[in-house]
Amino acid sequence: MKLRETCSGRVVTFFYSGRVAPKQAMTRSGHSSLLTGPKPVRHCLSNNIMSSPAWSFFSVAEDDNTVAICKACSARIARGGTKASSFNTTNLIAHLKSRHRGEEVLNEYEAAAAAVDSVKAKTTPPQKFVVPIQQSFEKYSEKSKAINDKVMEFIALGDQPFSVVEDPSFRKLIAHLEPRYTLPSRRFFSDVSLPALYDIVATHIHNLIDNNGLHVSFTTDIWTSDVSPVSMLSLTAQWLDQDFNLQKAMLHAQECPGSHTATMICQAFDTMLAHWRITKDKVHVVLRDNACNMIKAMEECGLASLGCMAHTLQLAVNEAVLSQRSITDCVSISRKIIGHFKHSQLATSRLQNLQKQLGMKEARLQQDVPTRCNSMFYMMTSLLQQKRALAAYAVDFDLPAFLTPNQRTLIENMLTILDPCEQLTKDISSGTATAADVIPSNRALKCLLNRTVATDHGIKTSKSTLLQAIEQCFSHIYTEALFFLATVLDPRYKDCYFDQATKREATEALKNKVRCAVSAENVEETKEKKTKMTDDNNNVPLLTMYEEILQENNTKDVNQSQTDQQVIHLFFCSLFFYYFLAHNSSIREPPMDFWRSNKTRFPALASLARKYLSSPCTSVDIERLFSAAANVGLDVRKQRCFFLLRKISH
């Protein structure tokens, strides 16, 4: 006997054999129902097999459990084996589809099978996506090489130490991004990857200089590290390409042991130029500091050199500050106050608490450094900004010294003449500043210092001394051709910042340069024509013979020569007339934009502008290089970690 019940779309089938007492069973809804009939027969069948909807239309033979009997046609169907573990319903389903096709029995089976499948789809838990384990990249595969190159670029461009590849957190990051990649050791990057990257970059720079570097300007200096007792002589280069785009490159840095004499520096400089295959006729100018050994070294090398304008300006500022005793006393007291907080962590924390209580922005007092530009200006500015906090600190705690109201007034007045110097230093230290900015900026600064204002009270001696020091330190710039030619070729300035004598001298010098450039081009063209005629001697065109006959019979007299000279003179006059007649560019507009759009209009002047405007006016590029090298040092990284931890704790 069979009892069939459907609950929530699920077919439940019970098989009974024999007679037993009534028994209660729980339905799916939780209510008990009374089931009467024979006891279910256990055939040692798995639940998966007996729960198939096919068993609604078949029954197990009582005489042989390997056979099922169709209830519709009483056919005996094999269950697929002799053991219970091999029983299945494949033959039963095939029997329904083949023998009862088109009958109601098959339709009922398909409906029941669809209901069971829908329930299983809803109750089956989603399978987890398993990433197949893939084989690691080979050591010298293209993918491994590409990732090695990117890691090396990360180390080089980020000023990272080679030990970063041994950092557990960095290795975890790489393993998470690409599990198939095996990160090499630091020895691999220092001995293999770095030389390979250097060769690629060096080849690229060689090509740039060979193709576009007709006139190259350099900056050089010697730097001694605080981390390790090593002195480095470095060399950077910059030039203008054919489209007047400024190109910069850090070329060389080598150890400079022993005494830094002019002869030793000269030999090292020649070695660096030879390494980069740069002949001295390509060297336009070398920017250096004002040290005597550097000046003499460039003279021995036979190279034109200029002093750093920012360094020269700071020498004038220091001379002005030291010229007045009252200002010197203010600077001395300022250093004592700031030194008190620099050497005491307790005093610094107390000052920070006072800044918070007064609603002021937390800021540290800045100590001046003799070798750092504008450091005295920043020290005085920080003291004035924190005068309320310092006054509150002096009420409860001791200070080694303090500024009187009169001294604070002197500092405020002193900042009025130091502020233009600080702004000028920033302008000439920008990446686009050139030697053309020296004369106009010097002229503007002197005009500003010549004015009399109310804030001159108490600092007249320092102001007059600063003006005299600037005139003395920069007296050579109006007679130096590298400066006034660059100024004339700058469309923002031209000859507007010269007096009459300097204006005539600059104009004549520029005309001579243009004549030399045109003559050199004519000579070069003549050589090319002669070479071409020699090469094509076996195949001379008829037109060439006409030209040769004319040249043989063309005798010029003195009057004709004078006429040619007059034509050339008129040509130069018209060239300079149209250039100077054009409106000056804006002060904030890069001069390269003018020459980029007018190089075909003034080709001779554009060639000279490409040479003279390639020179920087400061050696800031080399200082930035030294700062980047110092960042790799251990002490600086410890300091950065300290500030990082402090920021995280807050």
Secondary structure as the mmCIF struct_conf table of DSSP 4:
data_model
#
loop_
_struct_conf.conf_type_id
_struct_conf.id
_struct_conf.beg_label_comp_id
_struct_conf.beg_label_asym_id
_struct_conf.beg_label_seq_id
_struct_conf.end_label_comp_id
_struct_conf.end_label_asym_id
_struct_conf.end_label_seq_id
STRN STRN1 LYS A 2 CYS A 7
TURN_TY1_P TURN_TY1_P1 SER A 8 GLY A 9
STRN STRN2 ARG A 10 SER A 17
BEND BEND1 GLY A 18 GLY A 18
STRN STRN3 LYS A 23 MET A 26
TURN_TY1_P TURN_TY1_P2 ARG A 28 SER A 29
BEND BEND2 GLY A 30 GLY A 30
STRN STRN4 SER A 32 LEU A 35
BEND BEND3 GLY A 37 GLY A 37
HELX_LH_PP_P HELX_LH_PP_P1 PRO A 38 PRO A 38
STRN STRN5 LYS A 39 PRO A 40
HELX_LH_PP_P HELX_LH_PP_P2 VAL A 41 ARG A 42
BEND BEND4 CYS A 44 CYS A 44
HELX_RH_AL_P HELX_RH_AL_P1 ASN A 47 MET A 50
TURN_TY1_P TURN_TY1_P3 SER A 51 SER A 51
BEND BEND5 SER A 52 SER A 52
HELX_RH_3T_P HELX_RH_3T_P1 PRO A 53 SER A 56
BEND BEND6 PHE A 57 PHE A 57
STRN STRN6 PHE A 58 VAL A 60
BEND BEND7 GLU A 62 ASP A 63
TURN_TY1_P TURN_TY1_P4 ASN A 65 THR A 66
STRN STRN7 VAL A 67 CYS A 70
TURN_TY1_P TURN_TY1_P5 LYS A 71 CYS A 73
STRN STRN8 ARG A 76 ALA A 78
BEND BEND8 GLY A 80 LYS A 83
HELX_RH_3T_P HELX_RH_3T_P2 ALA A 84 SER A 86
BEND BEND9 THR A 89 THR A 89
HELX_RH_AL_P HELX_RH_AL_P2 THR A 90 ARG A 99
BEND BEND10 HIS A 100 HIS A 100
TURN_TY1_P TURN_TY1_P6 ARG A 101 GLY A 102
BEND BEND11 GLU A 103 GLU A 103
HELX_RH_AL_P HELX_RH_AL_P3 GLU A 104 THR A 123
BEND BEND12 THR A 124 THR A 124
HELX_LH_PP_P HELX_LH_PP_P3 PRO A 125 PHE A 129
HELX_LH_PP_P HELX_LH_PP_P4 VAL A 131 ILE A 133
HELX_LH_PP_P HELX_LH_PP_P5 GLN A 135 GLU A 138
TURN_TY1_P TURN_TY1_P7 LYS A 139 TYR A 140
HELX_RH_AL_P HELX_RH_AL_P4 GLU A 142 LEU A 157
TURN_TY1_P TURN_TY1_P8 GLY A 158 ASP A 159
HELX_RH_3T_P HELX_RH_3T_P3 PHE A 162 GLU A 166
HELX_RH_AL_P HELX_RH_AL_P5 PRO A 168 LEU A 177
TURN_TY1_P TURN_TY1_P9 PRO A 179 ARG A 180
HELX_RH_AL_P HELX_RH_AL_P6 ARG A 186 PHE A 188
HELX_RH_PI_P HELX_RH_PI_P1 PHE A 189 SER A 193
HELX_RH_AL_P HELX_RH_AL_P7 LEU A 194 ASN A 212
BEND BEND13 LEU A 214 HIS A 215
STRN STRN9 VAL A 216 THR A 224
BEND BEND14 ASP A 226 PRO A 229
STRN STRN10 SER A 231 LEU A 240
TURN_TY1_P TURN_TY1_P10 GLN A 242 ASP A 243
STRN STRN11 LEU A 246 GLU A 255
BEND BEND15 GLY A 258 GLY A 258
HELX_RH_AL_P HELX_RH_AL_P8 ALA A 262 HIS A 275
TURN_TY1_P TURN_TY1_P11 TRP A 276 ARG A 277
HELX_RH_3T_P HELX_RH_3T_P4 LYS A 280 LYS A 282
STRN STRN12 VAL A 283 ARG A 288
BEND BEND16 ASN A 290 ASN A 290
HELX_RH_AL_P HELX_RH_AL_P9 CYS A 292 CYS A 301
TURN_TY1_P TURN_TY1_P12 GLY A 302 GLY A 302
STRN STRN13 SER A 305 GLY A 307
HELX_RH_AL_P HELX_RH_AL_P10 MET A 309 LEU A 322
TURN_TY1_P TURN_TY1_P13 SER A 323 SER A 323
HELX_RH_AL_P HELX_RH_AL_P11 ARG A 325 LYS A 342
TURN_TY1_P TURN_TY1_P14 HIS A 343 HIS A 343
HELX_RH_AL_P HELX_RH_AL_P12 GLN A 345 GLN A 357
TURN_TY1_P TURN_TY1_P15 LEU A 358 GLY A 359
HELX_LH_PP_P HELX_LH_PP_P6 MET A 360 GLU A 362
HELX_LH_PP_P HELX_LH_PP_P7 ARG A 364 ASP A 368
TURN_TY1_P TURN_TY1_P16 PRO A 370 THR A 371
BEND BEND17 ARG A 372 ARG A 372
TURN_TY1_P TURN_TY1_P17 CYS A 373 ASN A 374
HELX_RH_AL_P HELX_RH_AL_P13 SER A 375 GLN A 385
TURN_TY1_P TURN_TY1_P18 GLN A 386 GLN A 386
HELX_RH_AL_P HELX_RH_AL_P14 LYS A 387 ASP A 396
BEND BEND18 PHE A 397 PHE A 397
BEND BEND19 PRO A 400 PRO A 400
HELX_RH_AL_P HELX_RH_AL_P15 PRO A 405 ILE A 428
TURN_TY1_P TURN_TY1_P19 SER A 429 SER A 429
BEND BEND20 SER A 430 SER A 430
TURN_TY1_P TURN_TY1_P20 GLY A 431 THR A 432
HELX_RH_3T_P HELX_RH_3T_P5 ALA A 435 ASP A 437
HELX_RH_AL_P HELX_RH_AL_P16 VAL A 438 LEU A 449
TURN_TY1_P TURN_TY1_P21 ASN A 450 ASN A 450
BEND BEND21 ARG A 451 ARG A 451
HELX_RH_3T_P HELX_RH_3T_P6 ALA A 454 ASP A 456
TURN_TY1_P TURN_TY1_P22 HIS A 457 GLY A 458
HELX_RH_AL_P HELX_RH_AL_P17 LYS A 460 CYS A 473
TURN_TY1_P TURN_TY1_P23 PHE A 474 PHE A 474
HELX_RH_3T_P HELX_RH_3T_P7 SER A 475 TYR A 478
TURN_TY1_P TURN_TY1_P24 THR A 479 THR A 479
HELX_RH_AL_P HELX_RH_AL_P18 ALA A 481 VAL A 488
TURN_TY1_P TURN_TY1_P25 LEU A 489 LEU A 489
BEND BEND22 ASP A 490 ASP A 490
TURN_TY1_P TURN_TY1_P26 PRO A 491 TYR A 497
BEND BEND23 PHE A 498 PHE A 498
HELX_RH_AL_P HELX_RH_AL_P19 GLN A 500 ASP A 535
TURN_TY1_P TURN_TY1_P27 ASP A 536 ASP A 536
HELX_RH_3T_P HELX_RH_3T_P8 ASN A 537 ASN A 539
HELX_RH_AL_P HELX_RH_AL_P20 LEU A 542 ASN A 553
HELX_RH_AL_P HELX_RH_AL_P21 VAL A 558 LEU A 581
BEND BEND24 ALA A 582 ALA A 582
HELX_LH_PP_P HELX_LH_PP_P8 HIS A 583 SER A 586
TURN_TY1_P TURN_TY1_P28 ILE A 587 ARG A 588
BEND BEND25 GLU A 589 GLU A 589
HELX_RH_AL_P HELX_RH_AL_P22 PRO A 591 ASN A 598
TURN_TY1_P TURN_TY1_P29 LYS A 599 ARG A 601
BEND BEND26 PHE A 602 PHE A 602
HELX_RH_AL_P HELX_RH_AL_P23 PRO A 603 TYR A 612
TURN_TY1_P TURN_TY1_P30 LEU A 613 SER A 614
BEND BEND27 CYS A 617 THR A 618
HELX_RH_AL_P HELX_RH_AL_P24 VAL A 620 ASN A 631
TURN_TY1_P TURN_TY1_P31 VAL A 632 VAL A 632
BEND BEND28 GLY A 633 GLY A 633
HELX_RH_AL_P HELX_RH_AL_P25 LEU A 634 SER A 649
#
